[in-house]
């Protein structure tokens, strides 16, 4: 997987003009998210623009800025998200030093008249509920990744940016956390405005997989994040066992036991949040789960009856399974 690789001293960014974009002038509910990996710490007073719709380098003094995510060293290392209503700039800040060479997921969410929130790696880290504007200004400025706009791009990011998403709804912490490593199906995602997977690996165009907002870039390319596939592990009858699961097993898995017993044992510490586990009948057993296994986010569902009428009997070896009696027609 590829990612955009920006060099701060080479004036690199990816952008689309306001006249060319469609749907990015969001004035209501808004969520923006992406993955970032800085290659160096910003110097004193230096800003690294991550995602920006609007103008000028100094975010809180520009009436043309609409919304943005950035990382800076303004008295301390800080991650920031800000929005502007009519004459009313609001932001929230989290003091954190991002480790160069490490991937982080960052997100900002605007809830009109209610709050703006900042998320790091799927966890809310800052919030501002004070005098939040009822709507955002609609600017005539570009949408830009890897810089904060200033007539020409300025305050350049130094590092990699991947999987850039813009939504016109309020993404919850659960949605952000559960889907940050999942490759989305753009046509199936309601309220997704634009999705740049940044997987081209070469060239000057970054395709918008959802909308018509392809970005033009003068950046380089690097290695991006690795999606966690949304595997479905299904036991239709009998026992399903996962033992000694490797540390790479992560978020986004569906584990379904329709009948019989589903067993997870010896699961490593990397097993984390976002799992949906469904036992429709029979027993579900979880044992040996390490401390990082979540205490919330599980879906437990018991279905009193189970119809096999819409399933076709497989032709594979049934030596380890017992053929069910109800509703088999073949």
C-alpha positions in Angstrom: 0.0 0.0 0.0 1.2 3.5 -0.8 1.0 6.9 0.8 1.7 10.5 0.0 5.3 11.4 1.1 5.7 15.2 1.8 9.0 17.0 2.3 8.5 20.3 4.2 11.5 22.0 2.6 10.3 21.1 -0.9 6.9 22.9 -0.9 5.0 19.7 -1.4 1.2 19.3 -1.0 -1.9 17.8 -2.7 -4.8 20.0 -3.4 -7.9 20.8 -5.4 -9.1 24.4 -6.1 -12.4 25.5 -4.7 -13.8 26.0 -8.3 -13.0 22.3 -9.1 -14.2 20.7 -5.9 -17.6 19.4 -5.2 -19.0 18.7 -1.7 -16.0 19.8 0.3 -17.6 23.2 1.2 -19.3 21.5 4.2 -21.1 24.0 6.5 -23.0 21.5 8.7 -21.9 18.3 10.4 -18.4 17.4 9.5 -15.8 14.6 10.2 -12.3 14.5 8.7 -9.8 11.8 9.3 -6.5 10.3 8.0 -3.3 8.5 8.9 -0.1 10.5 9.5 3.5 9.6 10.0 5.9 12.5 10.7 9.5 12.2 9.6 10.7 15.0 11.9 9.6 17.2 14.8 8.4 20.6 13.8 10.7 23.3 15.0 9.7 26.0 17.4 6.8 28.0 16.0 6.4 25.6 13.0 3.1 24.3 11.8 2.6 21.0 9.9 -0.7 21.3 7.9 -2.4 17.9 7.7 -5.8 18.6 6.0 -7.1 22.1 5.3 -10.0 23.9 3.7 -9.1 27.6 3.7 -6.4 30.1 3.8 -3.4 31.6 5.7 -0.8 30.0 7.8 -2.0 31.3 11.2 -5.3 29.4 11.6 -6.9 31.5 14.3 -6.6 34.8 12.4 -7.9 34.0 9.0 -11.5 34.6 8.1 -11.2 32.5 5.0 -10.4 29.2 6.8 -13.3 26.7 7.0 -11.9 23.7 8.8 -8.5 22.0 9.3 -6.3 19.5 11.1 -2.7 20.4 11.9 0.3 19.5 14.1 2.6 22.2 15.5 5.2 23.2 18.0 3.8 26.5 19.3 5.0 26.5 22.9 4.5 22.8 23.0 4.0 19.9 20.5 0.3 20.0 19.8 -2.3 18.2 17.6 -5.2 20.5 16.6 -8.6 20.6 14.9 -10.4 23.9 14.1 -13.5 25.2 12.4 -14.8 28.7 11.6 -18.3 30.0 11.7 -19.2 33.5 10.8 -16.7 35.6 12.7 -16.1 32.8 15.1 -13.0 30.5 15.0 -13.1 27.5 17.4 -10.5 24.9 17.9 -9.4 22.1 20.3 -5.8 21.2 21.1 -4.1 18.1 22.5 -0.6 18.4 23.8 1.3 15.4 22.4 4.6 14.8 20.6 4.1 12.4 17.7 7.0 10.0 17.4 8.7 10.3 14.0 8.4 7.1 12.0 5.2 6.0 13.8 1.8 5.9 12.2 -1.1 7.7 14.0 -4.7 8.0 13.1 -6.1 11.6 13.5 -9.6 12.9 13.2 -11.7 16.0 13.9 -15.5 16.1 14.3 -17.7 19.2 14.2 -21.2 19.0 15.8 -23.0 22.3 15.0 -23.8 24.4 18.1 -22.6 21.6 20.3 -18.9 20.7 20.2 -15.8 20.0 18.2 -13.7 17.0 19.1 -10.3 15.7 18.3 -9.4 12.0 18.1 -6.0 10.3 18.2 -5.8 6.6 17.3 -9.6 6.3 17.7 -9.7 7.8 21.2 -11.2 11.3 22.0 -8.3 13.4 23.3 -9.8 16.9 23.3 -13.1 18.6 23.1 -14.4 22.2 23.0 -18.2 22.8 23.8 -18.0 26.5 24.1 -19.8 28.9 21.7 -19.6 26.4 18.8 -20.9 28.0 15.6 -24.3 26.8 14.2 -22.7 26.5 10.8 -19.4 27.0 9.1 -18.3 29.6 6.6 -18.3 28.6 2.9 -14.9 29.7 1.6 -13.5 30.1 -1.8 -10.3 28.5 -0.8 -8.7 25.2 -1.9 -8.9 21.9 -0.1 -5.3 20.8 0.7 -3.5 17.8 2.2 0.0 18.2 3.6 -0.1 22.0 4.1 -2.0 25.0 5.5 -3.0 27.3 2.7 -1.6 30.8 2.3 -2.2 32.1 -1.2 0.3 29.5 -2.2 0.7 26.5 0.1 2.6 27.1 3.3 3.3 25.4 6.6 4.2 22.1 4.9 3.9 18.7 6.4 7.0 16.6 6.8 6.2 12.9 6.5 3.5 10.6 5.1 -0.3 11.0 4.9 -2.6 8.1 4.0 -6.3 7.2 3.8 -7.8 10.7 3.8 -11.6 10.7 4.4 -14.1 13.6 4.6 -17.7 13.0 5.9 -20.7 15.2 6.2 -21.9 13.6 9.4 -20.8 13.1 12.9 -18.5 10.1 13.2 -18.6 8.5 16.6 -15.6 7.3 18.5 -16.7 3.7 17.8 -17.1 4.3 14.1 -13.7 6.0 13.9 -11.9 3.3 15.9 -13.5 0.3 14.3 -13.0 1.5 10.7 -9.7 3.3 10.7 -7.9 0.2 9.4 -10.7 -1.1 7.3 -10.7 -0.5 3.5 -14.1 1.1 2.9 -16.5 0.3 0.0 -17.2 3.9 -1.1 -20.5 3.2 -2.7 -21.8 1.6 0.5 -20.8 4.4 2.9 -23.6 6.9 3.6 -22.4 10.5 4.1 -18.9 9.8 2.9 -18.0 12.8 0.7 -14.5 12.0 -0.4 -12.0 9.2 0.1 -8.4 9.3 -1.0 -6.8 6.0 -0.4 -3.5 7.4 -1.7 -2.5 4.0 -3.2 -1.4 5.2 -6.6 2.3 5.0 -5.7 3.4 7.3 -8.5 2.3 10.2 -10.6 0.7 13.5 -9.7 -3.0 12.6 -9.3 -4.6 11.2 -6.1 -8.0 9.7 -7.0 -11.1 10.4 -5.0 -12.7 7.0 -4.7 -16.0 8.4 -3.6 -16.5 11.8 -5.2 -15.1 13.8 -8.1 -12.4 15.5 -6.0 -9.1 14.1 -7.4 -6.1 15.9 -5.9 -3.1 17.2 -7.8 0.2 16.5 -5.9 3.8 17.4 -6.3 4.7 15.0 -3.4 6.7 11.8 -3.5 5.3 8.4 -2.6 6.0 6.1 0.3 4.7 2.9 2.0 1.3 3.4 3.6 -0.8 1.7 6.2 -1.9 -2.0 5.8 -5.6 -2.6 5.9 -7.0 -5.1 8.3 -9.4 -7.3 6.2 -12.9 -7.8 7.6 -12.8 -11.6 7.7 -15.9 -13.6 8.5 -15.1 -16.7 10.5 -18.2 -18.9 10.4 -19.0 -22.2 12.1 -22.3 -23.4 10.8 -22.4 -26.6 12.9 -20.2 -28.1 15.4 -17.1 -26.4 17.0 -15.1 -23.5 15.7 -11.7 -23.1 17.4 -9.1 -20.4 17.2 -6.0 -21.3 19.2 -2.7 -19.5 19.4 -3.9 -16.6 17.3 -1.0 -14.6 16.0 -0.3 -11.0 17.2 -1.3 -9.6 13.8 -5.0 -10.4 14.4 -6.6 -6.9 14.8 -9.7 -5.0 14.3 -12.7 -5.5 12.0 -13.3 -9.2 12.3 -16.8 -10.8 12.3 -16.8 -14.1 14.1 -20.1 -16.0 13.8 -21.2 -19.3 15.3 -24.5 -20.3 13.9 -24.7 -23.6 15.7 -22.6 -25.4 18.1 -19.7 -24.0 20.0 -17.3 -21.2 19.1 -14.0 -21.1 21.1 -11.3 -18.5 21.2 -8.2 -19.6 23.2 -4.8 -18.2 23.6 -5.5 -15.0 21.9 -2.6 -12.6 21.9 -2.4 -9.1 23.3 -2.9 -7.4 19.9 -6.5 -8.5 19.7 -8.3 -5.3 20.2 -11.5 -3.3 19.9 -14.1 -3.5 17.2 -15.0 -7.2 17.1 -18.5 -8.3 16.5 -19.1 -11.8 17.9 -22.4 -13.5 17.2 -23.6 -16.8 18.7 -27.0 -17.6 17.1 -27.5 -20.9 18.9 -25.4 -23.1 21.1 -22.4 -21.9 23.2 -19.8 -19.2 22.9 -16.6 -19.6 24.9 -13.9 -17.0 25.2 -10.8 -17.9 27.3 -7.2 -16.8 27.7 -7.9 -13.3 26.4 -5.1 -10.9 27.1 -5.6 -7.5 28.8 -6.0 -5.5 25.6 -9.2 -7.4 24.7 -12.1 -4.9 25.0 -14.7 -5.0 27.6 -17.2 -3.1 25.4 -18.1 -3.2 21.7 -19.2 -6.9 21.6 -22.5 -7.9 20.1 -24.1 -10.9 21.8 -27.1 -12.2 20.0 -29.1 -15.3 20.7 -31.5 -16.5 18.0 -34.1 -19.0 19.2 -34.4 -20.8 15.9 -32.2 -21.1 12.8 -33.5 -21.7 9.3 -31.3 -23.5 6.9 -33.8 -23.2 4.0 -31.8 -20.5 2.2 -28.5 -22.3 2.5 -27.0 -24.9 0.1 -25.3 -28.0 1.5 -21.6 -27.8 0.5 -20.0 -30.6 -1.4 -16.8 -30.7 0.6 -15.8 -33.3 3.2 -18.3 -33.5 6.1 -16.2 -35.9 8.2 -15.7 -33.3 10.9 -19.3 -32.1 10.8 -22.7 -33.5 11.4 -25.3 -32.9 8.7 -28.2 -30.9 10.2 -31.6 -32.3 9.8 -33.9 -29.3 9.2 -34.8 -28.0 5.8 -32.1 -29.5 3.6 -33.4 -29.9 0.1 -30.2 -31.2 -1.6 
